[in-house]
Amino acid sequence: MTMTLNTRPATLYSSASRVSPMRKIVVLGATSGIAVEVQRQLAQRGCELLLVARSPERLAALESDLLARGAKQVLTCAVDLALIQHHAKLFEYVCHSFPGFDTVLLAYGSMHDQKDSETSVDVLLDELHVNFVSASAILTLFAADLEQRRTGCLAAITSVAGDRGRRSNYVYGSAKGALSLFLQGVRSRLHPAGVKVITIKPGPVQTPMTDHLPNAARFADPERVARDIVRALERRAPDVLYTPKIWRYVMTAVEHIPEKIFKRLSF
Amino acid sequence: MSSQSAASLQRKPAPALRTGRYLSWGRYPKAEHSHVYKPAWDDQIPAILKSAPDGSVLPYGLGRSYGDSCLNAGRALVDCRRLNRILAFDESTGVLRCESGVSFADIIDVFLPQGWFLPVTPGTQFVTVGGAIANDVHGKNHHRAGTFGAHVRQLGLHRSNDGLVVCGPEENPQMFRATIGGLGLTGVIAWAEVQLRRVAGPWMNAELVPFQSLSTFLDVSRESDGRFEYTVAWLDCFAGKNPRGIFFRGNHSAETGKKLRPNHGKTGPKLPFALPSWLLNRYTVKAFNAAYYRAHAARKGPSLVSYDSFFYPLDSVRQWNLLYGKRGFLQYQCVIPEANVAAIEELLDRIARSGMGSFLGVLKQFGSAPSAGMLSFPRPGLTLALDFAVRGERTLQLLRSLDQVVQESGGALYPAKDARMSPALFEASFPRWRSFVPYIDPKISSSFWRRVTWANQNEAQSQ
């Protein structure tokens, strides 16, 4: 049996949703737990999406799902973004088959067991490479393009873990912190061109990446985090988005603890 | 330093905390699980099944089964909620193919605006497609449409020993019949193809008919079956042998002009914690039932209502199960052959005398269409469902006395609602359960299954 996918918009409901400025979004790391939720909400708004992730099977499942949920167009590209040698080709593909994209969201990351990266340099380097080196490399390509076109929005998911080095999580934290700093610089660089750069700092979220952590059941709901992200992309309000919002205040407090005391804390 | 020792304590693995608590809707029994797998992608299931020891896992959806059929105490669960993708939809035929963790609420959200609705739905939209198949759920249209399983055209089943098995009425029909109503025991459902039903819009032409006795209920029910697609009755179980109640009946409306708010009914109030159990006693519940009856009897006659208030009145209060207090509640749902209506009277009489009934008494006449699954519950007769707050031994004693009536009348209990039936009553309810046993996946087991087949365990294993 051949099945077609339906893209007819919802017509039986009165809808309060506004026409959003973002219509064409590139998602790097489309199969990550948070990205999956963000994409659903973008699909419901009738956006066009280009999804980049490693697994073609998972991308295919996402494609059909997002089309059924209202996405106007879904393109997929199976690439391992950790392999920087593939970035140029990917970038070329995006520009060619998804011209005029207005938003780029980087959503991938990896979190090894901190203990492993303390004992194995390979694990440490991999963590830094995936979360920071490869991420800043691919963002550089997209930043130049948006700067040249003087339009759009570049957003990346970093983490509250990057705000201060903590005993239990400093390798992941330093990679994400480096990415936050990188974005800060890019933001300043792209400001004259009118390109928005958003640093998204989620607290712990219930996703496959964090399932193995203690207290994972108390982490934030990815759907809620995605709602915050979509709102930020739509309104383009904040430069740095903490989600859930409480983390802005928590991290302000954490950053103000004197190092003398902080080094004794075990979290 | 003290902070260091606290840290080393924190880092110790705490499996129960890691996963959160997985309970059933009745919040009884309070099972603990050793581990919960949370696959996000279909390709992860085979590895989970492969690595698991025999009889150690059970697929879990939204946890809307009331008793222990969705629990696997001391062993592991496979939480399927992240497997929630729509894989294909045929606009011309209404055939939907989706992963097993897609919820009914989700299907309604996506497809009702396009003029499609679920072919069969239980009283909550917060169930997964996988759970609906595993319990072969029924709804208010059972007399017309049969069970949910009757609308499943095909499904893909991950089996630990033979990979992905595609089954349907033509392909692997026995495995198909075992999986429908198979309580999740035959494998992890990867995807299913479901025939949706065309509707004009989200509106229902509903009608309320008050009744004051079981015979009036039967008259109204028989008279309604031909004219109404959906029928069900609410029952005041404190009224004894001559129960009063409200008969709800309705059809999908052709109304398309009126608009529905988006997210209608999905953002209602939420019960934040378990209420103290003294709050529900025979006097408060009696008063509630009387008020409920009067309020609805006053609204008798036809009206135009939205689909969610017609099908899912309870969904408007999220976590309403916390109403019954910390100890949880038991739902008792039986079916009694129509020839033995006296048995329903006897059940209601025993409940009224005990003073332990609750406000959710539901009565419905099943249709005669044979169910699609080997272990499907619906069969011709009257089905009665009642809630009982868990109050220890006296609750169990009352339910045992109800069991006696059900068993003597040739009736059956519904596994999806059960946390306590005896192996003997299970045997009486599902006399052919042994022919189901060969289809159980060797890696899968459940608290319910171990409990009801315990007496015959050796026998079951030898088959």
Contacts between the chains, C-beta under 8 A, distances in Angstrom:
chain1	res1	chain2	res2	distance
A	1	B	90	7.4
A	1	B	95	7.5
A	3	B	88	3.7
A	3	B	89	6.6
A	3	B	90	4.8
A	3	B	95	7.2
A	3	B	97	6.6
A	4	B	88	7.8
A	4	B	89	7.7
A	4	B	90	6.4
A	4	B	91	6.4
A	5	B	88	6.6
A	5	B	89	6.4
A	6	B	89	5.3
A	6	B	91	5.0
A	6	B	114	6.4
A	8	B	91	7.9
A	8	B	114	5.9
A	10	B	113	3.7
A	10	B	114	7.7
A	11	B	113	6.1
A	12	B	112	6.9
A	12	B	113	4.5
A	12	B	115	7.6
A	12	B	201	5.6
A	12	B	202	6.3
A	12	B	256	7.2
A	12	B	259	7.2
A	12	B	260	6.7
A	13	B	113	5.7
A	13	B	259	6.4
A	13	B	260	5.7
A	13	B	261	7.4
A	13	B	262	4.9
A	14	B	259	3.9
A	14	B	260	7.4
A	14	B	261	6.9
A	14	B	262	7.4
A	15	B	262	5.9
A	16	B	262	7.2
A	31	B	40	7.9
A	31	B	41	7.4
A	33	B	40	6.8
A	36	B	40	7.6
A	55	B	41	7.6
A	55	B	43	7.4
A	57	B	41	7.8
A	57	B	42	7.8
A	57	B	43	5.8
A	58	B	41	5.3
A	58	B	43	7.2
A	61	B	41	7.3
A	61	B	42	6.9
A	61	B	85	4.8
A	61	B	87	6.7
A	61	B	99	7.6
A	62	B	85	7.0
A	64	B	85	7.0
A	64	B	86	6.4
A	64	B	87	5.1
A	64	B	88	5.9
A	65	B	85	3.9
A	65	B	86	4.8
A	65	B	87	7.3
A	68	B	86	4.0
A	68	B	88	7.8
A	68	B	89	5.5
A	68	B	110	6.1
A	69	B	86	6.9
A	69	B	110	5.8
A	70	B	110	7.9
A	167	B	7	7.7
A	168	B	7	7.9
A	168	B	11	7.8
A	208	B	38	7.0
A	208	B	40	4.7
A	208	B	82	7.7
A	211	B	18	7.6
A	211	B	38	5.4
A	212	B	18	7.3
A	213	B	18	7.4
A	214	B	10	6.8
A	214	B	11	7.6
A	214	B	13	7.7
A	214	B	14	5.7
A	214	B	17	6.0
A	214	B	18	6.1
A	215	B	17	5.9
A	215	B	18	7.5
A	216	B	18	5.6
A	216	B	19	7.4
A	216	B	20	7.5
A	217	B	17	7.0
A	217	B	18	7.2
A	217	B	19	6.4
A	217	B	20	2.8
A	217	B	21	7.6
A	218	B	20	7.9
A	264	B	1	6.9
A	264	B	3	6.0
A	265	B	3	6.6
A	266	B	3	5.2
A	266	B	4	6.3
A	266	B	6	6.6
A	266	B	7	3.2
A	266	B	10	7.4
A	267	B	7	7.6
